[in-house]
């Protein structure tokens, strides 16, 4: 038995401090206008602007890792493990996931066993990396929004640790999941997160996302109801 009921999280099948002289583009759409609620429409709504320097980026400005911003009694990491793994076992506290299986891992398509302790083969990926977000708008946010972003289930996914570390803080222009069947869902998730938080994309990133999504224009746009500001008890450096 657990000591509380986990809050439902949205399903997923699925970094600028100095001012720079940037040109903002209005991105034209080719062909028919996409549906208002489509992933291509959401992509078209994103501002296209060059990334700025990573000056003053610090992970601590996004708050303590895996803060319980939804107030369900468990840290965000365990919430995502509980959501994305199958056959899970939890500790006596009802929160800490001690074992389970990631089947399939969205980045590689492989089945990965998870066991708590030691070197885990499963990471929790920020689909839009914190450093990437910082360079594309998050530098100007207040701490409450950055904390919310870092813990939003819409932007989090359990994945193969090796693939996640290969990705690093890359955007879609320089990294896509090696498991090609997941690329549409991955690109849609990138768009969904950036659209929700008002982050921009670079021209190369926009073009990469367009190439992927043109092959699957009906891919659902992931959305999630988690607030874009953390509760006031959560703090981070400005």
Rosetta blueprint (number, residue, H / E / L):
1 X L
2 X L
3 X L
4 X L
5 X L
6 X L
7 X L
8 X L
9 X L
10 X L
11 X L
12 X L
13 X L
14 X L
15 X L
16 X L
17 X L
18 X L
19 X L
20 X L
21 X L
22 X L
23 X L
24 X L
25 X E
26 X L
27 X L
28 X L
29 X L
30 X L
31 X L
32 X L
33 X L
34 X L
35 X L
36 X L
37 X L
38 X L
39 X H
40 X H
41 X H
42 X H
43 X H
44 X H
45 X H
46 X L
47 X L
48 X E
49 X L
50 X L
51 X L
52 X L
53 X L
54 X L
55 X L
56 X L
57 X L
58 X L
59 X H
60 X H
61 X H
62 X H
63 X L
64 X L
65 X L
66 X L
67 X L
68 X L
69 X L
70 X L
71 X L
72 X L
73 X L
74 X L
75 X L
76 X H
77 X H
78 X H
79 X H
80 X H
81 X H
82 X H
83 X H
84 X H
85 X L
86 X E
87 X E
88 X E
89 X E
90 X E
91 X L
92 X L
93 X L
94 X L
95 X L
96 X L
97 X E
98 X E
99 X E
100 X E
101 X E
102 X E
103 X L
104 X L
105 X L
106 X L
107 X L
108 X L
109 X L
110 X L
111 X L
112 X E
113 X E
114 X E
115 X E
116 X L
117 X L
118 X L
119 X L
120 X L
121 X L
122 X E
123 X E
124 X E
125 X E
126 X E
127 X L
128 X L
129 X L
130 X H
131 X H
132 X H
133 X H
134 X H
135 X H
136 X L
137 X L
138 X H
139 X H
140 X H
141 X L
142 X L
143 X H
144 X H
145 X H
146 X H
147 X H
148 X H
149 X H
150 X H
151 X H
152 X L
153 X H
154 X H
155 X H
156 X E
157 X E
158 X E
159 X E
160 X E
161 X H
162 X H
163 X H
164 X H
165 X H
166 X H
167 X H
168 X L
169 X L
170 X L
171 X L
172 X L
173 X L
174 X L
175 X L
176 X L
177 X L
178 X L
179 X L
180 X H
181 X H
182 X H
183 X H
184 X H
185 X H
186 X H
187 X H
188 X H
189 X H
190 X H
191 X H
192 X H
193 X H
194 X H
195 X H
196 X H
197 X H
198 X L
199 X L
200 X L
201 X E
202 X L
203 X H
204 X H
205 X H
206 X H
207 X H
208 X H
209 X H
210 X H
211 X H
212 X H
213 X H
214 X H
215 X L
216 X L
217 X L
218 X L
219 X L
220 X L
221 X L
222 X L
223 X L
224 X L
225 X L
226 X L
227 X L
228 X L
229 X L
230 X L
231 X L
232 X L
233 X L
234 X L
235 X L
236 X L
237 X L
238 X L
